[in-house]
């Protein structure tokens, strides 16, 4: 027979819960930042690939340099068309 008095499990205090919550948020933010970095790296690589000579962004850049007002007008019309769909 044991003479030990059973003790209730102490509940964490407000400070401990705050530290736990901050740690969880920190981990979550770290995961989100890691995901965003990976996405930015992939997007950067895709843009660099599209800017190579003969690729779409290279062609658009050349057309824009040759006729900036016409390119602006086309971009405006495209924006109006997209805005009207919504």
PyMOL commands that place a pseudoatom at each C-alpha (Angstrom):
pseudoatom trace, name=CA, resn=UNK, resi=1, chain=A, elem=C, hetatm=0, pos=[0.000, 0.000, 0.000]
pseudoatom trace, name=CA, resn=UNK, resi=2, chain=A, elem=C, hetatm=0, pos=[1.307, 3.408, -0.979]
pseudoatom trace, name=CA, resn=UNK, resi=3, chain=A, elem=C, hetatm=0, pos=[1.224, 6.420, 1.312]
pseudoatom trace, name=CA, resn=UNK, resi=4, chain=A, elem=C, hetatm=0, pos=[1.753, 8.929, -1.496]
pseudoatom trace, name=CA, resn=UNK, resi=5, chain=A, elem=C, hetatm=0, pos=[-0.938, 11.523, -1.928]
pseudoatom trace, name=CA, resn=UNK, resi=6, chain=A, elem=C, hetatm=0, pos=[-2.148, 11.730, -5.512]
pseudoatom trace, name=CA, resn=UNK, resi=7, chain=A, elem=C, hetatm=0, pos=[-1.586, 15.168, -6.927]
pseudoatom trace, name=CA, resn=UNK, resi=8, chain=A, elem=C, hetatm=0, pos=[-3.618, 16.763, -9.658]
pseudoatom trace, name=CA, resn=UNK, resi=9, chain=A, elem=C, hetatm=0, pos=[-1.835, 17.518, -12.917]
pseudoatom trace, name=CA, resn=UNK, resi=10, chain=A, elem=C, hetatm=0, pos=[-1.047, 21.216, -12.831]
pseudoatom trace, name=CA, resn=UNK, resi=11, chain=A, elem=C, hetatm=0, pos=[-2.659, 23.224, -15.604]
pseudoatom trace, name=CA, resn=UNK, resi=12, chain=A, elem=C, hetatm=0, pos=[-0.323, 25.357, -17.699]
pseudoatom trace, name=CA, resn=UNK, resi=13, chain=A, elem=C, hetatm=0, pos=[-0.357, 29.018, -16.800]
pseudoatom trace, name=CA, resn=UNK, resi=14, chain=A, elem=C, hetatm=0, pos=[-1.173, 31.902, -19.059]
pseudoatom trace, name=CA, resn=UNK, resi=15, chain=A, elem=C, hetatm=0, pos=[2.494, 32.573, -19.745]
pseudoatom trace, name=CA, resn=UNK, resi=16, chain=A, elem=C, hetatm=0, pos=[3.177, 28.954, -20.731]
pseudoatom trace, name=CA, resn=UNK, resi=17, chain=A, elem=C, hetatm=0, pos=[0.168, 28.900, -23.041]
pseudoatom trace, name=CA, resn=UNK, resi=18, chain=A, elem=C, hetatm=0, pos=[1.290, 32.180, -24.604]
pseudoatom trace, name=CA, resn=UNK, resi=19, chain=A, elem=C, hetatm=0, pos=[4.779, 30.796, -25.204]
pseudoatom trace, name=CA, resn=UNK, resi=20, chain=A, elem=C, hetatm=0, pos=[3.307, 27.631, -26.741]
pseudoatom trace, name=CA, resn=UNK, resi=21, chain=A, elem=C, hetatm=0, pos=[1.039, 29.684, -28.996]
pseudoatom trace, name=CA, resn=UNK, resi=22, chain=A, elem=C, hetatm=0, pos=[3.929, 31.916, -30.045]
pseudoatom trace, name=CA, resn=UNK, resi=23, chain=A, elem=C, hetatm=0, pos=[6.042, 28.850, -30.832]
pseudoatom trace, name=CA, resn=UNK, resi=24, chain=A, elem=C, hetatm=0, pos=[3.250, 27.367, -32.945]
pseudoatom trace, name=CA, resn=UNK, resi=25, chain=A, elem=C, hetatm=0, pos=[2.789, 30.649, -34.805]
pseudoatom trace, name=CA, resn=UNK, resi=26, chain=A, elem=C, hetatm=0, pos=[6.532, 30.905, -35.354]
pseudoatom trace, name=CA, resn=UNK, resi=27, chain=A, elem=C, hetatm=0, pos=[6.635, 27.413, -36.866]
pseudoatom trace, name=CA, resn=UNK, resi=28, chain=A, elem=C, hetatm=0, pos=[3.641, 28.162, -39.070]
pseudoatom trace, name=CA, resn=UNK, resi=29, chain=A, elem=C, hetatm=0, pos=[5.164, 31.429, -40.263]
pseudoatom trace, name=CA, resn=UNK, resi=30, chain=A, elem=C, hetatm=0, pos=[8.409, 29.616, -40.980]
pseudoatom trace, name=CA, resn=UNK, resi=31, chain=A, elem=C, hetatm=0, pos=[6.569, 27.017, -43.083]
pseudoatom trace, name=CA, resn=UNK, resi=32, chain=A, elem=C, hetatm=0, pos=[4.691, 29.722, -44.985]
pseudoatom trace, name=CA, resn=UNK, resi=33, chain=A, elem=C, hetatm=0, pos=[7.886, 31.672, -45.624]
pseudoatom trace, name=CA, resn=UNK, resi=34, chain=A, elem=C, hetatm=0, pos=[9.583, 28.510, -46.888]
pseudoatom trace, name=CA, resn=UNK, resi=35, chain=A, elem=C, hetatm=0, pos=[6.690, 27.838, -49.242]
pseudoatom trace, name=CA, resn=UNK, resi=36, chain=A, elem=C, hetatm=0, pos=[6.708, 31.416, -50.511]
pseudoatom trace, name=CA, resn=UNK, resi=37, chain=A, elem=C, hetatm=0, pos=[10.456, 31.287, -51.124]
pseudoatom trace, name=CA, resn=UNK, resi=38, chain=A, elem=C, hetatm=0, pos=[10.051, 28.107, -53.157]
pseudoatom trace, name=CA, resn=UNK, resi=39, chain=A, elem=C, hetatm=0, pos=[7.208, 29.674, -55.162]
pseudoatom trace, name=CA, resn=UNK, resi=40, chain=A, elem=C, hetatm=0, pos=[9.221, 32.841, -55.814]
pseudoatom trace, name=CA, resn=UNK, resi=41, chain=A, elem=C, hetatm=0, pos=[12.205, 30.777, -56.937]
pseudoatom trace, name=CA, resn=UNK, resi=42, chain=A, elem=C, hetatm=0, pos=[10.039, 28.812, -59.383]
pseudoatom trace, name=CA, resn=UNK, resi=43, chain=A, elem=C, hetatm=0, pos=[8.417, 32.002, -60.694]
pseudoatom trace, name=CA, resn=UNK, resi=44, chain=A, elem=C, hetatm=0, pos=[11.802, 33.689, -61.100]
pseudoatom trace, name=CA, resn=UNK, resi=45, chain=A, elem=C, hetatm=0, pos=[13.106, 30.710, -63.041]
pseudoatom trace, name=CA, resn=UNK, resi=46, chain=A, elem=C, hetatm=0, pos=[10.019, 30.712, -65.278]
pseudoatom trace, name=CA, resn=UNK, resi=47, chain=A, elem=C, hetatm=0, pos=[10.361, 34.444, -65.987]
pseudoatom trace, name=CA, resn=UNK, resi=48, chain=A, elem=C, hetatm=0, pos=[14.057, 34.092, -66.775]
pseudoatom trace, name=CA, resn=UNK, resi=49, chain=A, elem=C, hetatm=0, pos=[13.250, 31.235, -69.153]
pseudoatom trace, name=CA, resn=UNK, resi=50, chain=A, elem=C, hetatm=0, pos=[10.510, 33.290, -70.860]
pseudoatom trace, name=CA, resn=UNK, resi=51, chain=A, elem=C, hetatm=0, pos=[12.896, 36.252, -71.322]
pseudoatom trace, name=CA, resn=UNK, resi=52, chain=A, elem=C, hetatm=0, pos=[15.378, 34.283, -73.376]
pseudoatom trace, name=CA, resn=UNK, resi=53, chain=A, elem=C, hetatm=0, pos=[15.569, 35.318, -77.045]
pseudoatom trace, name=CA, resn=UNK, resi=54, chain=A, elem=C, hetatm=0, pos=[12.706, 33.964, -79.125]
pseudoatom trace, name=CA, resn=UNK, resi=55, chain=A, elem=C, hetatm=0, pos=[10.513, 33.327, -76.071]
pseudoatom trace, name=CA, resn=UNK, resi=56, chain=A, elem=C, hetatm=0, pos=[7.182, 35.103, -75.356]
pseudoatom trace, name=CA, resn=UNK, resi=57, chain=A, elem=C, hetatm=0, pos=[8.410, 37.787, -72.932]
pseudoatom trace, name=CA, resn=UNK, resi=58, chain=A, elem=C, hetatm=0, pos=[11.308, 38.617, -75.209]
pseudoatom trace, name=CA, resn=UNK, resi=59, chain=A, elem=C, hetatm=0, pos=[8.894, 39.103, -78.109]
pseudoatom trace, name=CA, resn=UNK, resi=60, chain=A, elem=C, hetatm=0, pos=[6.505, 41.244, -76.046]
pseudoatom trace, name=CA, resn=UNK, resi=61, chain=A, elem=C, hetatm=0, pos=[9.410, 43.380, -74.808]
pseudoatom trace, name=CA, resn=UNK, resi=62, chain=A, elem=C, hetatm=0, pos=[10.642, 43.931, -78.369]
pseudoatom trace, name=CA, resn=UNK, resi=63, chain=A, elem=C, hetatm=0, pos=[7.166, 44.889, -79.596]
pseudoatom trace, name=CA, resn=UNK, resi=64, chain=A, elem=C, hetatm=0, pos=[6.726, 47.269, -76.659]
pseudoatom trace, name=CA, resn=UNK, resi=65, chain=A, elem=C, hetatm=0, pos=[10.046, 48.982, -77.413]
pseudoatom trace, name=CA, resn=UNK, resi=66, chain=A, elem=C, hetatm=0, pos=[9.088, 49.427, -81.069]
pseudoatom trace, name=CA, resn=UNK, resi=67, chain=A, elem=C, hetatm=0, pos=[5.514, 50.684, -80.520]
pseudoatom trace, name=CA, resn=UNK, resi=68, chain=A, elem=C, hetatm=0, pos=[4.924, 51.751, -76.896]
pseudoatom trace, name=CA, resn=UNK, resi=69, chain=A, elem=C, hetatm=0, pos=[1.623, 53.599, -77.477]
pseudoatom trace, name=CA, resn=UNK, resi=70, chain=A, elem=C, hetatm=0, pos=[0.095, 50.765, -79.474]
pseudoatom trace, name=CA, resn=UNK, resi=71, chain=A, elem=C, hetatm=0, pos=[1.189, 48.305, -76.784]
pseudoatom trace, name=CA, resn=UNK, resi=72, chain=A, elem=C, hetatm=0, pos=[-0.351, 50.493, -74.097]
pseudoatom trace, name=CA, resn=UNK, resi=73, chain=A, elem=C, hetatm=0, pos=[-3.609, 50.650, -76.049]
pseudoatom trace, name=CA, resn=UNK, resi=74, chain=A, elem=C, hetatm=0, pos=[-3.709, 46.863, -76.448]
pseudoatom trace, name=CA, resn=UNK, resi=75, chain=A, elem=C, hetatm=0, pos=[-3.003, 46.398, -72.725]
pseudoatom trace, name=CA, resn=UNK, resi=76, chain=A, elem=C, hetatm=0, pos=[-5.801, 48.849, -71.892]
pseudoatom trace, name=CA, resn=UNK, resi=77, chain=A, elem=C, hetatm=0, pos=[-8.280, 46.997, -74.106]
pseudoatom trace, name=CA, resn=UNK, resi=78, chain=A, elem=C, hetatm=0, pos=[-7.241, 43.687, -72.563]
pseudoatom trace, name=CA, resn=UNK, resi=79, chain=A, elem=C, hetatm=0, pos=[-7.797, 45.154, -69.081]
pseudoatom trace, name=CA, resn=UNK, resi=80, chain=A, elem=C, hetatm=0, pos=[-11.242, 46.428, -70.041]
pseudoatom trace, name=CA, resn=UNK, resi=81, chain=A, elem=C, hetatm=0, pos=[-12.172, 43.023, -71.465]
pseudoatom trace, name=CA, resn=UNK, resi=82, chain=A, elem=C, hetatm=0, pos=[-11.060, 41.244, -68.301]
pseudoatom trace, name=CA, resn=UNK, resi=83, chain=A, elem=C, hetatm=0, pos=[-12.800, 43.774, -66.034]
pseudoatom trace, name=CA, resn=UNK, resi=84, chain=A, elem=C, hetatm=0, pos=[-16.119, 43.408, -67.871]
pseudoatom trace, name=CA, resn=UNK, resi=85, chain=A, elem=C, hetatm=0, pos=[-16.134, 39.652, -67.366]
pseudoatom trace, name=CA, resn=UNK, resi=86, chain=A, elem=C, hetatm=0, pos=[-16.197, 40.073, -63.618]
for i in range(1, 86): cmd.bond("trace and resi %d" % i, "trace and resi %d" % (i + 1))
show_as sticks, trace
zoom trace
